[in-house]
Amino acid sequence: MGENPMKLKLISLSLFFIVMECGLARGQSAFVDATAQAGINHVYAGYEYGGGVACADFNNDGWLDLFVLGGRNKPNLLYLNKKDGTFEEAGAAAGLVDLLMGVGAVAGDIDNDGDVDLFVVNFLAPNKLYLNDGNARFTDATAAAGVGDPNTGISAAMADYDNDGYLDIYVINYSTTQYSSVFYRNNGNLAGQAGTFTDVTAATQTGVIGRSLGVGFFDYDLDGDQDLYVVDEYNLDHLFRNNGNGTFTNVTTEAKLAKTDGMGIDFADYDNDGDFDIYIGDYNYDPLFRNNGDGTFTNIARQVGIDNDGIGWGVNFMDYDNDGDKDVYVINGALLMPQLEKPNVFFKNNGAGAFSRMGADFGLSFLGEGRGSVCADFNRDGYPDIFFTCVIKGQSKLLLNKGGSNNWIVLNLVGTKSNRSAVGTRVEVVAGNLKQIDEVRAGSSYASMHPLELEFGLARHAQIDEINVYWPSGVTQTLTNVGVNQVLKITEPSGTTGVTSNSPNQPEKFVLLQNFPNPFNPETEIRYQLEKAGEVFLKIVNLSGQVVQAFDLGLKGAGEYAIKWDGKNQKGGRAPSGIYFYQIAVKSENGVLRSEVKKMVLLE
């Protein structure tokens, strides 16, 4: 009696997975220019200080979109993520087209109705507030809200400075003698329709008249309220400490912040010591201000390997390789002076308090007139990608991270007592000896905003021990034993201040579930459950036993996971219709290999 041919095929599949696992390269990553393939065609026109971009999920489909400013006599554009590597431009349909000199943008749920609204900063024209109906259709609420300052606007940031549960707006004007920045307090009466704001610039003592360019809120002293940083192009910057009573104090000198010639700004705990540091894109070598934890900062850029000799604009803290520490990507531009042109720079965090400047082989050394930028996971593979704009010369770019095998988690926070966008919420993630913090912000880089979600690289940790969430309302929430490699929604608990625990249910055994839909065309989702950590591999074969597609899914902790197959083979071509087998193989930490196989049908 002969051997069962299907059994032989499954044995060969198992051997394939063992061989493939032995040849894996770990933790490596690079970027590829995907602008043309994604259908993005954008060059900012006009004012050389323009070119902001806002990244958010504007249509509530779980995927990140892009809003980019057009400039002089060019419409603003809304690129909606189609979830297949391409974007659809929908600015006109969304009601966001105007021909004003748009410079910057920021987004957040102004009316707490569950969708992301948009604030556009215009130069020598009224700023605009657009309310979202939840389907990326916007209504101009500027006049009713009273936020249409018509002066020399550059950028803006949102935060709930008084922790009343509503997002407020701080707007930068670029002016040496005449126009102050403006701080608008949300009166909390929007409720899904046009409401009002109050100008509290004088009351909060945060007015700035100067060549202000960058702005951002962050909690530098970890006291639970949002402090404000304003970047000045030629004069001393401004750090305003939130006093917790509706006023701010300018503590720039007290904080020992040196003068910069700055444009953009971003915040992160680059050294994982539990507080937020500051990176500023500068005209003359970028400073990295380390937070000393005592209310003061020290510029340690040169001594840790930060040596950008270009003119830095967009600034991006990001963990490009998900190894658990923040790297830095800076967009350079030369103010239309070719003799000052320098390529963009990328600094890899070595994890020991120092950075290495990476070379052109990373795919990031673009030369041109870069301005605003964001880093975000556009293709939902768990690795942060990059988008940046260009002014007049050069094309705006979408750069996709080719990924690696380190683990990660993305957190989407939803406020209930706090503002719905959870801006100002601080999160601590603990996995083994790796402890990281981050904070939800609306407004940073240059005239731009990174997404409201938080992404943490976890290196090789297969499970998160704790996620501690510190909401602006004062509520503290703790989740324990959380699975990795997932987008996790966390909703602020109701009730009084306290600690809540949420331990996700873990599967009792290893299970491969039936794909859905089945039959399918053009794509299907394959789900599986792990009761303990292991290296996971997926292989798809046809009836002849030929390998059609294979995936190394990396180290996974206990939990339920899903992967989509788009019906394409390893060469990128469309697989023919027919019956296919898919196998998940899991290699445990002690070397035991387990696998399961199921059948699926691809239709024409």
C-alpha positions as CSV (number, residue, x, y, z in Angstrom):
1,M,0.0,0.0,0.0
2,G,1.6,3.3,-1.1
3,E,2.1,6.5,0.9
4,N,-0.7,9.0,1.1
5,P,0.4,11.8,-1.4
6,M,-1.3,14.5,0.7
7,K,0.6,13.3,3.8
8,L,3.9,13.6,1.9
9,K,3.0,17.1,0.8
10,L,2.3,18.1,4.4
11,I,5.6,16.6,5.5
12,S,7.4,18.6,2.8
13,L,5.6,21.7,4.0
14,S,6.8,21.2,7.5
15,L,10.4,20.7,6.2
16,F,10.0,23.9,4.2
17,F,9.1,25.9,7.3
18,I,12.1,24.6,9.2
19,V,14.5,25.5,6.4
20,M,12.8,28.9,6.0
21,E,13.1,29.7,9.8
22,C,16.8,28.9,9.8
23,G,17.5,31.4,7.1
24,L,15.6,34.4,8.5
25,A,17.3,37.8,8.9
26,R,16.0,39.4,12.1
27,G,15.2,43.1,12.8
28,Q,16.3,44.4,9.4
29,S,14.4,47.1,7.6
30,A,14.6,49.6,4.8
31,F,12.3,52.0,2.8
32,V,11.0,52.0,-0.7
33,D,9.4,55.0,-2.6
34,A,5.8,54.0,-3.2
35,T,4.5,57.4,-4.3
36,A,3.6,56.6,-7.9
37,Q,2.1,53.2,-7.1
38,A,0.0,54.7,-4.4
39,G,-1.6,57.2,-6.8
40,I,-0.2,60.3,-4.9
41,N,0.7,63.3,-7.1
42,H,1.4,66.4,-5.0
43,V,3.7,69.4,-5.1
44,Y,3.0,72.3,-2.8
45,A,2.8,75.6,-4.7
46,G,3.5,79.1,-3.5
47,Y,4.7,80.3,-0.1
48,E,8.1,78.8,0.6
49,Y,7.1,78.3,4.3
50,G,4.1,76.2,3.3
51,G,3.5,72.5,2.9
52,G,1.9,70.9,5.9
53,V,0.2,67.5,6.1
54,A,-2.3,66.0,8.6
55,C,-2.5,62.2,9.0
56,A,-5.7,60.7,10.5
57,D,-8.4,58.2,9.9
58,F,-10.9,60.6,8.4
59,N,-13.5,58.1,7.3
60,N,-13.4,55.8,10.3
61,D,-12.4,52.7,8.4
62,G,-9.4,51.8,10.5
63,W,-6.8,52.9,7.9
64,L,-4.8,56.2,8.0
65,D,-5.5,58.9,5.4
66,L,-3.6,62.0,4.3
67,F,-4.7,65.7,4.0
68,V,-2.2,67.9,2.2
69,L,-2.3,71.6,1.5
70,G,-2.2,72.8,-2.1
71,G,-0.8,76.4,-1.7
72,R,-1.5,79.4,-3.9
73,N,-4.4,78.8,-6.2
74,K,-4.2,75.0,-5.8
75,P,-6.8,73.0,-4.1
76,N,-6.2,71.1,-0.9
77,L,-6.2,67.3,-1.3
78,L,-7.6,64.5,0.8
79,Y,-6.1,61.1,0.0
80,L,-8.3,58.3,1.4
81,N,-6.5,55.0,2.0
82,K,-8.1,52.2,-0.1
83,K,-6.4,49.5,2.0
84,D,-4.7,48.0,-1.1
85,G,-1.6,50.1,-1.3
86,T,-3.3,52.9,-3.1
87,F,-5.0,56.2,-2.2
88,E,-8.0,57.9,-3.7
89,E,-8.1,61.7,-3.9
90,A,-11.4,62.9,-2.5
91,G,-10.9,66.6,-1.5
92,A,-13.7,68.0,-3.6
93,A,-16.2,65.3,-2.6
94,A,-15.2,65.9,1.0
95,G,-15.9,69.6,0.8
96,L,-12.3,70.6,1.6
97,V,-11.3,72.4,-1.6
98,D,-10.4,76.0,-1.4
99,L,-7.8,78.2,-3.2
100,L,-6.6,80.1,-0.1
101,M,-2.9,79.9,0.8
102,G,-3.1,76.9,3.1
103,V,0.1,76.3,5.1
104,G,-0.6,73.9,8.0
105,A,-3.2,71.5,9.3
106,V,-4.2,69.7,12.4
107,A,-7.0,67.2,13.2
108,G,-8.9,66.0,16.2
109,D,-12.5,65.3,17.4
110,I,-13.5,68.9,18.2
111,D,-17.1,68.1,19.0
112,N,-16.6,64.6,20.6
113,D,-18.9,62.9,18.2
114,G,-16.6,60.1,17.2
115,D,-14.9,61.4,14.0
116,V,-11.9,63.5,13.3
117,D,-12.5,67.1,12.4
118,L,-10.0,69.3,10.6
119,F,-8.4,72.8,11.2
120,V,-6.6,74.4,8.3
121,V,-4.1,77.2,8.8
122,N,-4.0,79.8,6.0
123,F,-1.5,82.6,5.3
124,L,-3.1,86.0,4.9
125,A,-6.5,84.5,4.8
126,P,-9.0,83.2,7.3
127,N,-8.2,79.9,9.0
128,K,-10.8,77.2,8.5
129,L,-12.5,74.7,10.9
130,Y,-14.2,71.8,9.1
131,L,-16.5,69.4,11.0
132,N,-16.6,65.8,9.9
133,D,-19.9,63.9,9.5
134,G,-18.2,60.6,10.1
135,N,-17.8,59.6,6.4
136,A,-15.1,62.1,5.4
137,R,-17.7,64.7,4.4
138,F,-16.9,68.1,6.0
139,T,-18.9,71.3,6.8
140,D,-17.2,74.6,7.1
141,A,-18.0,75.8,10.7
142,T,-15.4,78.6,10.9
143,A,-17.7,81.6,11.1
144,A,-20.1,80.1,13.7
145,A,-17.1,78.8,15.8
146,G,-15.3,82.1,15.7
147,V,-11.8,80.7,14.8
148,G,-11.2,82.4,11.4
149,D,-8.1,84.5,12.3
150,P,-7.1,86.0,8.9
151,N,-3.5,86.8,9.6
152,T,-0.1,85.2,8.9
153,G,-1.0,81.7,10.0
154,I,1.7,78.9,9.8
155,S,0.8,76.0,12.0
156,A,-1.5,74.9,14.8
157,A,-1.8,72.3,17.6
158,M,-4.7,70.9,19.6
159,A,-4.9,69.9,23.2
160,D,-7.3,70.0,26.1
161,Y,-5.3,72.5,28.1
162,D,-7.9,72.8,30.9
163,N,-8.9,69.1,31.0
164,D,-12.6,69.8,30.6
165,G,-13.0,67.1,28.0
166,Y,-12.9,69.3,24.8
167,L,-10.0,70.0,22.5
168,D,-8.7,73.6,22.3
169,I,-6.7,75.1,19.4
170,Y,-3.4,77.1,19.5
171,V,-2.5,78.9,16.2
172,I,0.9,80.2,15.2
173,N,1.2,83.5,13.2
174,Y,4.6,84.4,11.6
175,S,5.1,88.1,12.3
176,T,7.9,90.2,13.8
177,T,5.8,93.1,15.0
178,Q,2.1,92.8,14.4
179,Y,0.3,89.5,14.7
180,S,0.2,87.4,17.8
181,S,-0.4,83.7,18.1
182,V,-4.0,82.9,19.1
183,F,-5.3,80.4,21.7
184,Y,-8.9,79.3,21.3
185,R,-10.7,77.6,24.2
186,N,-13.5,75.2,23.1
187,N,-16.7,76.1,24.9
188,G,-18.0,72.6,24.7
189,N,-21.2,73.5,22.9
190,L,-20.5,72.0,19.5
191,A,-22.3,68.6,19.9
192,G,-21.9,67.6,16.3
193,Q,-22.7,71.1,14.9
194,A,-21.1,74.5,14.8
195,G,-20.3,75.7,18.3
196,T,-18.1,78.4,19.7
197,F,-14.6,79.1,20.9
198,T,-13.3,81.9,23.1
199,D,-10.0,83.7,22.5
200,V,-8.0,83.0,25.7
201,T,-4.6,84.2,24.5
202,A,-4.4,87.0,27.0
203,A,-6.0,85.0,29.8
204,T,-3.6,82.1,29.4
205,Q,-0.6,84.4,29.0
206,T,0.6,82.4,25.9
207,G,0.6,85.2,23.2
208,V,3.8,85.2,21.1
209,I,4.7,87.8,18.4
210,G,7.7,86.5,16.4
211,R,8.8,84.4,13.5
212,S,7.1,81.4,15.0
213,L,7.0,78.3,12.9
214,G,6.6,75.0,14.9
215,V,4.3,74.3,17.8
216,G,3.3,71.3,19.9
217,F,1.8,70.3,23.3
218,F,3.4,67.8,25.6
219,D,3.5,67.1,29.3
220,Y,7.2,67.7,30.0
221,D,6.9,67.7,33.8
222,L,4.5,64.7,33.9
223,D,2.0,66.5,36.1
224,G,-1.1,65.5,34.0
225,D,-1.7,68.7,32.0
226,Q,-0.4,69.8,28.6
227,D,2.5,72.2,28.3
228,L,3.1,74.2,25.2
229,Y,6.3,74.7,23.1
230,V,6.6,77.3,20.4
231,V,9.5,77.3,18.0
232,D,11.0,80.6,16.7
233,E,13.0,80.9,13.6
234,Y,15.5,83.5,14.8
235,N,14.8,84.2,18.5
236,L,14.6,82.2,21.7
237,D,11.8,79.6,21.7
238,H,9.0,79.6,24.2
239,L,8.2,76.8,26.7
240,F,5.0,77.5,28.5
241,R,4.3,75.5,31.6
242,N,0.7,74.7,32.3
243,N,-0.1,75.9,35.8
244,G,-3.2,73.7,36.0
245,N,-5.5,76.7,36.7
246,G,-6.1,78.0,33.2
247,T,-2.9,79.9,32.9
248,F,0.7,79.2,31.7
249,T,4.1,80.5,32.7
250,N,6.9,81.0,30.3
251,V,9.8,78.9,31.7
252,T,12.1,78.9,28.7
253,T,15.0,80.5,30.7
254,E,14.3,78.5,33.8
255,A,14.3,75.3,31.7
256,K,17.8,76.2,30.3
257,L,16.6,75.9,26.7
258,A,19.2,77.4,24.3
259,K,18.3,79.6,21.4
260,T,17.5,77.8,18.1
261,D,16.9,78.8,14.5
262,G,14.1,76.3,14.4
263,M,11.3,75.2,12.1
264,G,9.8,71.9,13.1
265,I,9.5,70.0,16.4
266,D,8.7,66.6,17.7
267,F,8.7,64.9,21.2
268,A,9.6,61.4,22.4
269,D,11.4,59.6,25.2
270,Y,14.4,58.7,23.0
271,D,16.4,57.3,25.9
272,N,13.5,55.5,27.6
273,D,14.2,57.2,31.0
274,G,10.5,58.0,31.5
275,D,10.1,61.6,30.3
276,F,9.8,63.4,27.0
277,D,12.7,64.9,25.1
278,I,12.6,67.5,22.3
279,Y,14.0,67.4,18.7
280,I,13.9,70.6,16.7
281,G,14.6,71.0,12.9
282,D,17.0,73.9,12.7
283,Y,18.7,76.2,10.3
284,N,22.0,75.5,11.8
285,Y,22.5,72.0,13.2
286,D,19.4,70.5,14.9
287,P,19.3,70.4,18.7
288,L,18.2,67.4,20.7
289,F,17.1,68.6,24.1
290,R,17.3,65.9,26.7
291,N,14.8,66.2,29.5
292,N,16.8,66.1,32.7
293,G,13.8,65.3,34.8
294,D,14.2,68.3,37.0
295,G,12.5,70.9,34.8
296,T,15.6,71.6,32.7
297,F,16.8,70.4,29.4
298,T,20.3,69.9,27.9
299,N,21.2,70.0,24.2
300,I,23.1,66.8,23.7
301,A,22.8,66.5,19.9
302,R,26.4,66.5,18.9
303,Q,27.6,64.2,21.7
304,V,25.0,61.5,20.8
305,G,25.7,61.6,17.0
306,I,23.0,64.0,15.8
307,D,24.8,66.2,13.1
308,N,22.2,67.4,10.6
309,D,24.0,70.1,8.6
310,G,20.9,70.8,6.4
311,I,18.0,73.1,7.2
312,G,15.6,70.9,9.1
313,W,11.8,71.2,8.7
314,G,9.7,68.2,9.2
315,V,10.8,66.1,12.3
316,N,9.8,62.5,12.9
317,F,10.5,60.4,16.0
318,M,9.8,56.8,14.9
319,D,10.9,53.3,15.8
320,Y,11.5,52.2,12.2
321,D,12.8,48.7,13.2
322,N,10.5,48.1,16.2
323,D,13.4,47.5,18.4
324,G,12.0,49.5,21.3
325,D,13.7,52.9,20.9
326,K,12.9,56.0,18.9
327,D,14.9,56.8,15.7
328,V,14.8,60.2,14.0
329,Y,14.1,61.2,10.4
330,V,14.5,64.9,9.4
331,I,13.2,66.5,6.2
332,N,15.6,69.1,4.9
333,G,14.8,72.1,2.6
334,A,16.9,75.0,1.4
335,L,14.4,77.9,1.2
336,L,14.8,77.8,-2.6
337,M,18.6,78.5,-2.3
338,P,20.3,75.6,-4.2
339,Q,23.6,76.2,-2.5
340,L,22.1,75.2,0.8
341,E,20.5,72.0,-0.4
342,K,21.2,68.9,1.7
343,P,19.5,65.5,1.6
344,N,17.1,64.3,4.3
345,V,18.8,62.6,7.2
346,F,18.0,59.5,9.2
347,F,19.5,58.8,12.6
348,K,19.2,55.3,14.0
349,N,19.0,55.0,17.8
350,N,21.6,52.5,18.9
351,G,19.8,51.9,22.2
352,A,22.7,53.0,24.4
353,G,22.1,56.8,24.3
354,A,23.6,57.4,20.9
355,F,22.6,57.6,17.2
356,S,24.2,56.5,13.9
357,R,23.6,58.5,10.8
358,M,22.4,56.0,8.1
359,G,23.4,56.1,4.5
360,A,21.6,56.4,1.2
361,D,20.9,52.6,1.1
362,F,18.0,53.2,3.5
363,G,16.1,54.8,0.7
364,L,15.6,58.1,2.6
365,S,18.3,60.5,1.4
366,F,16.1,62.7,-0.8
367,L,17.4,66.0,-2.0
368,G,14.9,68.8,-2.5
369,E,12.6,71.3,-0.8
370,G,11.1,69.1,1.8
371,R,8.7,70.7,4.4
372,G,6.0,69.0,6.4
373,S,6.1,65.3,7.3
374,V,4.4,62.5,9.2
375,C,5.3,58.9,10.2
376,A,2.4,56.4,10.3
377,D,1.7,52.7,9.5
378,F,-0.2,53.2,6.2
379,N,-0.3,49.6,5.1
380,R,-1.0,48.1,8.5
381,D,2.0,45.8,8.6
382,G,3.0,47.1,12.0
383,Y,6.0,49.1,10.8
384,P,5.9,53.0,10.5
385,D,6.1,54.5,7.1
386,I,6.8,58.1,6.1
387,F,5.1,60.8,4.0
388,F,6.6,64.3,3.4
389,T,5.7,67.2,1.3
390,C,7.9,69.3,-1.1
391,V,7.6,72.9,-2.1
392,I,7.6,74.1,-5.7
393,K,10.4,71.7,-6.8
394,G,10.3,68.0,-6.2
395,Q,7.4,65.6,-5.6
396,S,5.9,64.9,-2.2
397,K,6.9,61.3,-1.2
398,L,5.3,58.2,0.3
399,L,8.0,55.9,1.7
400,L,7.0,52.5,2.8
401,N,8.9,50.6,5.5
402,K,9.8,47.1,4.1
403,G,9.5,45.8,7.6
404,G,11.2,43.1,9.7
405,S,10.4,40.5,12.2
406,N,10.3,42.4,15.5
407,N,7.0,42.6,17.4
408,W,4.8,45.7,17.9
409,I,1.5,47.0,19.0
410,V,-0.6,49.9,17.8
411,L,-3.0,51.6,20.3
412,N,-6.1,53.5,19.4
413,L,-7.4,55.3,22.4
414,V,-10.9,56.6,22.9
415,G,-11.7,59.1,25.6
416,T,-15.1,59.2,27.4
417,K,-14.5,61.6,30.3
418,S,-11.4,62.9,28.6
419,N,-11.6,64.4,25.0
420,R,-12.7,61.7,22.5
421,S,-9.4,61.8,20.6
422,A,-7.6,61.1,23.9
423,V,-5.1,63.9,23.2
424,G,-2.8,64.3,26.2
425,T,-3.1,60.7,27.3
426,R,0.2,59.2,28.4
427,V,0.8,55.5,27.9
428,E,3.4,53.3,29.4
429,V,4.1,49.9,27.8
430,V,6.1,47.3,29.7
431,A,7.4,44.1,28.1
432,G,10.1,42.3,30.1
433,N,12.9,44.7,30.8
434,L,11.7,47.1,28.0
435,K,9.7,50.0,29.3
436,Q,8.5,52.8,27.0
437,I,6.2,55.9,27.2
438,D,4.4,57.9,24.6
439,E,1.7,60.5,24.5
440,V,-1.2,61.2,22.1
441,R,-0.7,64.5,20.4
442,A,-2.4,66.6,17.7
443,G,0.2,68.8,16.0
444,S,4.0,68.5,15.6
445,S,6.7,68.1,12.9
446,Y,6.4,71.2,10.7
447,A,2.9,72.6,10.2
448,S,1.7,68.9,10.4
449,M,0.4,66.2,12.6
450,H,1.3,62.6,13.1
451,P,-1.7,60.2,13.6
452,L,-3.6,60.1,16.9
453,E,-2.7,56.4,17.4
454,L,0.4,55.3,19.3
455,E,2.8,52.6,18.0
456,F,5.3,50.8,20.1
457,G,8.1,48.5,18.9
458,L,8.6,45.5,21.1
459,A,11.8,43.9,19.8
460,R,11.6,40.1,20.3
461,H,9.2,40.3,23.3
462,A,6.3,37.9,22.6
463,Q,3.9,39.4,25.1
464,I,3.3,42.7,26.8
465,D,3.2,42.5,30.6
466,E,1.4,45.8,31.3
467,I,-0.1,48.7,29.5
468,N,-0.7,51.6,31.8
469,V,-2.9,54.4,30.5
470,Y,-2.9,57.8,32.2
471,W,-6.0,59.7,30.9
472,P,-6.3,63.5,31.1
473,S,-9.4,63.0,33.3
474,G,-7.1,61.5,36.0
475,V,-8.3,57.9,35.4
476,T,-5.6,55.3,35.4
477,Q,-6.2,52.1,33.4
478,T,-4.0,49.0,33.4
479,L,-4.1,46.1,30.9
480,T,-2.1,43.0,31.6
481,N,-0.8,40.1,29.5
482,V,-1.6,41.7,26.2
483,G,-0.8,40.0,22.9
484,V,1.6,41.6,20.4
485,N,1.3,42.4,16.7
486,Q,-2.2,43.9,16.8
487,V,-4.1,47.2,16.6
488,L,-5.7,47.4,20.0
489,K,-8.6,49.8,20.8
490,I,-8.6,51.0,24.4
491,T,-11.6,52.9,25.7
492,E,-11.4,55.1,28.8
493,P,-13.4,53.4,31.7
494,S,-16.3,55.1,33.3
495,G,-16.4,55.9,37.0
496,T,-14.2,57.7,39.4
497,T,-10.4,57.8,39.3
498,G,-8.9,54.4,39.9
499,V,-7.2,51.4,38.3
500,T,-9.0,49.0,36.1
501,S,-7.6,45.7,34.9
502,N,-8.2,44.1,31.5
503,S,-6.6,40.8,30.9
504,P,-7.5,39.5,27.4
505,N,-8.8,36.0,27.2
506,Q,-6.2,33.7,25.8
507,P,-6.9,30.7,23.6
508,E,-6.7,27.3,25.2
509,K,-5.0,25.6,22.2
510,F,-3.5,26.1,18.8
511,V,-6.3,26.4,16.2
512,L,-6.3,27.3,12.5
513,L,-9.7,28.7,11.6
514,Q,-11.5,28.6,8.2
515,N,-10.7,31.5,5.9
516,F,-13.4,34.0,5.3
517,P,-14.9,34.6,2.8
518,N,-14.6,31.2,1.2
519,P,-14.9,30.9,-1.8
520,F,-13.3,34.3,-2.3
521,N,-12.2,36.9,-4.8
522,P,-10.0,39.0,-4.7
523,E,-8.9,38.5,-1.1
524,T,-9.5,36.4,2.0
525,E,-8.7,36.5,5.7
526,I,-7.0,33.6,7.5
527,R,-7.3,33.6,11.3
528,Y,-5.5,31.4,13.8
529,Q,-5.1,31.1,17.6
530,L,-2.1,30.5,19.7
531,E,-2.2,29.4,23.3
532,K,1.5,30.2,23.8
533,A,4.3,32.0,22.0
534,G,6.0,30.7,18.9
535,E,7.5,31.5,15.5
536,V,4.6,31.4,12.9
537,F,4.8,30.7,9.2
538,L,2.1,30.5,6.6
539,K,2.4,28.6,3.3
540,I,-0.2,28.4,0.4
541,V,0.1,25.6,-2.1
542,N,-2.0,24.4,-5.1
543,L,-3.3,20.9,-5.7
544,S,0.0,19.9,-7.3
545,G,1.9,20.8,-4.1
546,Q,3.6,23.8,-5.7
547,V,4.3,26.7,-3.4
548,V,2.1,29.7,-4.4
549,Q,2.8,32.1,-1.6
550,A,4.7,32.0,1.7
551,F,4.8,34.3,4.7
552,D,7.2,34.5,7.7
553,L,4.9,36.0,10.4
554,G,7.6,36.3,13.0
555,L,7.3,35.6,16.8
556,K,3.8,35.8,18.1
557,G,2.5,35.7,21.7
558,A,-0.6,34.0,22.9
559,G,-3.7,35.4,21.2
560,E,-5.8,35.4,18.0
561,Y,-4.3,36.7,14.8
562,A,-5.3,37.3,11.2
563,I,-3.5,37.7,7.9
564,K,-5.0,38.5,4.5
565,W,-4.1,36.8,1.2
566,D,-4.7,38.9,-1.9
567,G,-4.7,35.9,-4.3
568,K,-1.3,36.8,-5.7
569,N,1.7,34.5,-6.1
570,Q,5.3,35.1,-5.0
571,K,6.0,37.0,-8.2
572,G,3.1,39.4,-7.7
573,G,0.9,37.8,-10.4
574,R,-2.7,36.7,-9.9
575,A,-3.0,33.1,-8.9
576,P,-5.5,31.1,-11.1
577,S,-8.9,30.1,-9.8
578,G,-9.0,26.7,-8.1
579,I,-8.6,24.8,-4.9
580,Y,-5.7,25.8,-2.6
581,F,-4.4,24.5,0.8
582,Y,-3.1,26.9,3.5
583,Q,-1.0,25.7,6.4
584,I,0.0,27.5,9.5
585,A,3.2,26.1,11.2
586,V,4.3,27.2,14.6
587,K,7.7,26.5,16.1
588,S,7.6,26.8,19.9
589,E,10.4,28.2,22.0
590,N,11.6,24.7,22.8
591,G,11.8,23.8,19.1
592,V,8.6,21.8,18.8
593,L,6.9,22.3,15.4
594,R,3.1,22.1,15.0
595,S,1.0,22.7,12.0
596,E,-2.6,22.7,10.7
597,V,-3.9,22.7,7.1
598,K,-7.2,23.8,5.6
599,K,-8.7,24.1,2.1
600,M,-10.0,27.2,0.4
601,V,-11.3,28.1,-3.1
602,L,-10.2,31.1,-5.2
603,L,-12.9,32.1,-7.8
604,E,-12.4,33.9,-11.1
